[in-house]
Amino acid sequence: MNKPIHPNEFEAHYPADWVVIQNKIRECFKGMSLDEKRLFILATPYARTTKVKGGDCIHISAAEFASACNIDITTAYTALERATDRIFNRFFSYVSSSDDKRVKVRWIYKSAYGTGGADIYFTDDVLLLLRTFDAVNPYTKYKKDIVVKLKKADSLHTYPLARRARRPGDLA
């Protein structure tokens, strides 16, 4: 069994309290529920700031989920369980530049849920996307604690759009 990965184990370009997501990924998770997006947003800094690999577990505790999302712990248990089940069945696709084939990729290839929280395992393809930020792969960054407290799934999609439209010196 793999030991859960926690932030601050390795230095990263962007700190763990920021969400940094390629714009194409953000577009892919538009159809996710509010709690799936919250789970994804809470897990991505772990993937970005550590050397987690495709076989490594990222653990999001129910207490962490409740605190971050500003919801009570009972609600967090139910929301986290539902989000874990739903995100497991999600996938996205792209056309391979090398051979023009349509490729389907699951967001996570494995999940586990128990009384303490959720364990998710990103695929290597997703981990690469979560760590690549450059001119070819434009991205948006914003404070994690702001977006996970939003109450509507659409708000989690609209906020980054508004964030990108702000002046470069503005924060959060």
N, C-alpha and C positions, 0 to 999 in steps of 0.2 A: 504494500500500500504506500502511495506517495504522500509525503509530508506536505500539508498545505503551505502555499507560498504567501508571504506577507510583504507589504511594501517596506521600503527603506533598506532592503537587503543589498541593493545595488544602486549606484548613482544613475540618474536618468536626466535627460535633457529637460523634460517638463516635470514638475513635482507631482506627487500622487494626489494632491487636492485639486488638480486641474483635469478636466476631460479634454482629451485631444483625439479627435476622430477625423479620419479622411472623409471628405464630403460625399464620396461615393458610398461609403459604409453607412453614413447617416441617412442617405436616401434609401438604402436597402432596408433599414429597420423602421421605416415610416409606418408600416402596417402592424407593428408589434403593439401589444397592450401597454398600458402605463407601467405596470409592475415588471413586465419583461424588459422594457426600456430602462427602468430603474436598476434592475439586476445587471443588465449589460453595462450600464454606466458605472455602477459600483465595481464591477469586475475588471473593466478595461485598464484602469490605472495599475492594478496588480500586474496585468499582462505587459504593460508598457514599461514599468519601473523595475521589474525583476527579470531574471533569466529563465522564466517559466518556459517549458517546452510542451509540445503536444501531448505528452503523457503525464503532465503535472496537474495537480488539483489546485484550483483557486476556491477558497472557502469564503463564503459570505454568511456570517452568522445572522440569525433572526434579530438579535439585539442590535447589531450594526445596521441592518436593514431598517429596523424601526426607528432608530436614532437618526440616521441619515435622511430618511423620508418623512420624519416628523409624524409618525403614526404610532398607535399603541402596539405593544408586543403581540397581543392576540391577533390583531389584524395582520401584523407582519408575518407571523407563522403561516397563515392561510395564503397571503399574497405571494410569499416566497415559494411556497410549495407549488402553487398554480403557475407562477412564472417559470419555475424550473422545468415543469412538465411541458409547458408550451414552447419555450425556447429550444428545447431538445428537438422538437419536430420542425423547426424552422431551417430554411436554407436560402441561399441566393445563387445566382448564376452569372456567368460572364463568358465572353467569347475569347478563347485563347489566341494570343497574338502570334504564336508560333505555328499553329496548324488550323486556325479558324473553327475549332470545335467548340461547342457549347459545353461549359463545365459547370456542374452543380456542386456546391460546397455547403455543408452543414455549419451553422454557427458554432455548435459544440458537438463533440462526438460522444460524450458521456456525461451523465449527471447522476447525482445522488442527493436525496433529501432525507433529513432526519430531524429529531427534535431540536438540535442545535443550530441548524441552518442548511445551506445548500452547498454542494461541491459541484463545480462545473469544470469541464475540460475543453478548452478551445482547441480547434484544429490548427495544424501548423499553418495552413493557408490564411486563416483568420489572424493568427498571431503575427504573421508577416505584415498584413494590412494594418494591424494595430500599432505597428512600430515604424512604419515608413511614412515620413512626412517631408515632402520636397516639392519642387515646382511641378513635377509630373503628377504628383499625388497631393493636390491641394487639400487643406484641412482647416478645421475650425477648432478653436480652443475656448474653454470657458470654465468658470469655477464649478466644481462638482456639487458643492453644498447648496448652490442656488437651484440647479435644475432638478435634482432628485426630490426637492420639496414641492415642485409644481404638481398640481392636482389633476391635470388632464393630459392624456397621451398626445393630443395635438400641440399642447403647450411645449412639450419636449421637442417637438419638431420645429415649431415657430421660433422659440427662443434663440437657437443657434443662427437662424436666418437674420433675426434682429441684431444679434451680437456681431455678425459679420459686417452689418451695415454701419456699425458705430465707428467713430473716429479711431484711428490707430492708437492713440494714447489713452483711451478710456479703458478701464478695468472692469472685469466681471460682466 
